[in-house]
Amino acid sequence: MSDQDHQKSIATQFVSDHRWWIVTAVVIYLFYLLEPILTPFLAAAVIAYMLDPLVDKLSEVGYGNRQVGRTLATLLVMTGVILVVTGLLLIIIPLLQQQSTLIAQRLPLLLDHFHQQVEPWLLQQFGIRLNIDRTDIQKLISEHWQTAGGMIGNVLLSAGQKGLSLIGMLANILLLPVVLFYFLRDWDAMMAEIGDLIPRNWIGRVKTLCRDIDSVVAEFLRGQLSVMLSLCVFYSIGLWLVGLDMALSIGMIAGLLSFVPYLGFALAFIMAVLLALLQFASLPEVIPVLLVFGVGQFVESFFLTPILVGDRIGLHPVLVILALMAGGQLFGFAGVLLALPVSAAIAVGVRHTKQSYLRSEAYLSSQPQIIQTLDE
């Protein structure tokens, strides 16, 4: 055999031995290249995964020999989701607009309070003198408020100059419900077809692995959804009881963004404290707002998350943050969508690998030597 034939044989053998790693690398690279157009498909896949159990149950509902069916169930579920999202937007957006106007109106009062009480205290305790002119700040706010229309015009002009990007974004938004409909309607059939492609000698292990991954992700998503809704109710009612304006909008932000650990709490806390400083006449009146967030964080950490999510899912909050940031850094918004399922799959894979290692001869054969070493 010539050297050239020998090299071809080695290359063929290498590709044959590592074909699955090569296929995985090619798929990841293609995913990276196609990320801008894959976003609606990935978003639809994630949403379809979450809504598929509801469609399954609804499709079996019926009377006598007649059932709702998969297509009608999909349309009903999608209609409900669209109505809920639209309702949330109709509630949150006007409230945030009112909050912005309220901040602009009450900021001069906060500056007066700061000038009358905080500045003398800073001067007396630390010798710090802050020369803050209310007139200059009001003039600055007025000038920027008047130029807001010009800024909007510039944004619209820029959007017009980048029409293709705007058209692409709108196309993705319009494409999402279409793709979601077909994913939801044909989800079970697509999963069955993917299962048929798995090598038969792997099918038992792959089914076990997928079942564990599905259990982890489903437990996390459904438990986290319950936590989000509970926090929305708690913060909205708590802030309303202490008399804070825009309590509903801040409560909903705190709850809906709690999916990313500490993000919703931090953002809502900053907004609530700022609004409380603008609304109330003295600093002691802000303390009840701080107590609401303190109690909310305690309830979430020690009651809601352990009870509704639990430690059995195996996804630590730090790992969730790392996965979301890594997915966003590598693949943008699509990476954020896939960060949680991929991290759950990796966690389950690591758990199975650990169990296999603990049952392996390499581990078991080392135990007598370890015991003997400890005895010595």
N, C-alpha and C positions, 0 to 999 in steps of 0.2 A: 504494500500500500504506500502510495506516495505521501509526502509531507502535506500536500494540499488536501488530499482526501482525508488524511488523519485529522487535520484541523477542522474540516467540515464535519467530520464525525463527532469531534469534541463539542463543536458549536451546537450541532443538532441535539446531542445528549443534554447539554446545558439547558437549551430551550425546553426540551421535554421534561426535565426535572424541575424547572422553575416556571412552568407555563402559567400557573395560577398567579404567581407574583407578578409576572410580566403583564398578564391581562389586567390585574388590579392597578398596576402603575399606569397603563395606557388609559384605563377608564378614568382614573383620577386626573390625568393630564387633560383628557378631553373635557372633563367636567370643568376644569379650570379655564380652558379656552372658551367654552360655551356658556360660562356663568351669566353673562348679561341677558341671554335669551332663555335661560333655564329657570329664572326666578319664579315666574307664574306657575310653571309645572311643579317645581319643588314645593312652593307654597300650597298648591292644590293637593299635592300628595300628602303633606303633613296634615292639612285640614281634613282630608278624606279619611286618613287613618284615625283621627279623633272622632269623626262623626259616623264612621261605618257601623259601630255597634247600635247606634240609634236608628240608622236606616234598616239594619237587619231586623230589629224588633218591630219597627213600624210596618215593614213590608209583610210581616206575618199576621198583622191584624186584619180581621175580616169577619164576615158573617156567613155562616153556612159554608158553601164551597167557594165562595168568592173572597179573595184576599186583596189587600191594597196593591201589592206588587212592588217590585224594586224601583221601577221608573217613577211611579207616583210618589212613593215614599221619599225618593231622592228629591223630587221637586218640592214636597212639603217641608223637608228638613232645610233645604237651601232657602226657601222663602222665609222660614222662621229665623234663620241665621241673619239674613239680609235685613229683616225688620228689627232684630235686636241691635245690630251694628248701627243701623240708621238712627234708631232711637237714642243710642248712646251718644252719637255724634251731635244730634239735635239738642241734647241736654248739655254736653260738655262744652261745645264751641261757644254758644251764647254766654254761658257762665264765665268762661275764660275772657271773653271780650268785656263783659261787665267788670270783671276783676281788674283788667288792665286799665279801664277808665277810672275805676275807684282808686287805684294806686296813683294815677296821674293827678286826681283831684285832691287827695289827702296827703300827698308828699309835702306840700308846704307846711301843713299843720305839724307833721312829724319833725320838720326842720325847726319850727318854733319851739316845740317841746325839747328838742335836743339843745337848742341855744339857751333856753331858760333853766334847764335842770342838769343836763349831762355835762355841758361845758364848764359851769362853775365847779362841779364835783371833780372833774379831771384837773382843773386848775388848782383846786385845794389839795387834792391827794397826791398828784404827780407833777404839778407845775407845768402841765401841758396846756398850751393856749391854741385853740383852733379858730382861725378867722374864716368863718363860713358866712358868706353874704347871701341871705335869702333872695334878694333881688336878682343877683347874678344867676342863681340856680333856676329861679322861675323863668328868667329870660332864656336860659339854655334849654329848658324843657319846652318852652313855647316855640323857639326856633326849630327844634327837632320835630315837634309835633306838626308844625306847618310844612316841614319838608318831607313828611311821611308820604304824602301824595306823590312827590317827585321820586321818592325811592321806589314806590310801587310802579311808577311809570318806567323807571330804569329796569326793574325786574321784568316787567312785561316786554320791554324792548329786547332785553337779553334773551328772553324765552322765544321771541319771534325770530331772532337771529339764529338761534339753535333749534330751529323747528323740528329737525329730524329727531333730536333727543326727546323733545316734548311729545312728538308723535309716538315714539317708541315707548315712553312711559305710559301714555294713555292706552296704547295697544296692549301692554302688559296688564293694566288694570281691567280692561274690558275682556281680555282673554282668560283671566283667572276664573270667573264663574263658569265659563264654558268648559274649561278643562276640569274644574271641580265636579261638574255634573257628570261627565263621562267617567271620571275616577270613582265617584261614589256609586254610580249605577253598575259599573263593571268591576268593582274592587275584588270581590270574591273570585270571580273568573280569572282576573289577572294574577292573583296570588296562586291560584291552582296551576296556571300555565307556568309560572316561575318555578313552582315546586316540581313540575314534570321535568325541568331541565337539570335538576340536581342529580349527580351520579348516585346510582342506587345504593352503593356501598357506603355513602355518606348520609343517606336520607334520615336515618335514625338520629344521628348526632346533630344534624342541621335542624331537624324539627325540635329537638330538645333545646338547642341554643336559641332558635327563633321564639319558641314559647317563653323561655326565660326573659329574653329581651322585650317581648311584647308585654309580659307581666310587669317588668320594671318600668317601662315607659308609660304604660297605661296607669299604673298605680301613681306614678309621679304626676302625670298630667291631670288626672281626675282629682287627686288629692290637692294639688296646687290650685286648681280651679275653685275648689271649695274654700281654700284659704283666702283666695282673692276676693270672692264674694263676701265672705265673713268680714274681711278687713274693710271692704267698701261700706258695709252697713255700720260697723263699729265706729270708724272715723267720721262718717257723715253724721251719725247721731250724736257722737261725743262732741264734735266741734259745734254742732247746732245747739246743744245744751249749754255750752259755755258762751254762746252768743256771737260766734265768729261768722262774719259774712262769707258767702261763697263756701259754706261748709260742705255742700253736696259735691261741688267740683273738686275740691281738695281731697275729700274722702274717696271719691272714685279714682283719682289719680294715685293715691296711696295704695288702694287695693289692686287696681288693674296692672300697675307697674311692679307690684311685689313679686311677679314671676321671676324677675332678676333680683336676687337677694340684696336688700338694703337700698336699691335704686329708688323704688317707689317711696320708701320711708324717708330717705334723704331729701328727695325732690319735694315731696309734700310737706315735710317739716320746714324746709327753708321758705316755701311759699306761705305756709300758715303763720310762721313767726313774723315774716315781713308784713303780711296783711294785718296781723294782730297789732304790730307796732304802729301801723298806719291808722287802725280803727280805734284803739283804746287810748285813753288819755294818760295813763300812767303805766309804768313797767310792772307793778304787781298784778295788773289785770291780764298780763300776758302769761302768768304762771299757770292758770288752768289749761291753757292751750298746750303748754309743755307737759303738764300732767297727763293729758289725753294721749299724747304721743308716747310718753313713758309707759303708761299702762298698756297701750296698744302693742308696743314692742315686746313687753313682758308676756302678754297673752299669746302673741304670735309665736314667740320662741319656746315657751314652756307648755303651751296647751294646744294651740291650733296645729302647728306644724307636726309635733310628735303624734297627735291623735289622728289627724286627717291625712298626713303624708307618711310619717313613720320612718324609722331607720332601716326598715327591711328592704327599701329600694336600692340601697347601696350607692346613692349619689349624694356626696357631701356638698353643701352649699359652695365651698371653695372650688370644687371640681366643676360645678355648674357655671360659676363665673369664668373660670379659666377656659372651659369649653366654648362658651359664648364669645369671649374675646378672641380666642384662637380661630374660631370659625369665621368671625367677621373680618379678622386680619387677613386670612388666607383666601377666602372666597366671597367676601362682601356679605350682602343681605342673605344670599342663598346659603352661605356658610352658617349664618346665625340660625336659619331655619333647620338645618341638619345637625347642628351642634349637639342638641340634646339626644336625639336617637343614636347618633354615632358614639357619643360618650357612654351612653347606656350599653350599647353593643360591646364597646371596649371593656367596660366594667364587668359585664357578664363573661366575656371571653377570658379575661384575667382570672375571674373566679373559677371557671371551668379548668383553666390551665393549672391553677393552684391545686385544685382537687385531684387532677390527674398526676401532678407531681407528688402529692402526698401519698398516692397509691402506687407510685412507681418503685421499681427495684432500686433505683439510684438513691431514693430517699430512705426506703425501708432498710436497705443493706447498711446504711450509715448509722442507724440507731444503735446497734450493739457496740460499734466503735466509740460513739459519743458517750454511751453509758460507761464503757470501760475507762475512757479518759476521765470522766467525772469521778469514778471510784478511785482512780489513782491520785 
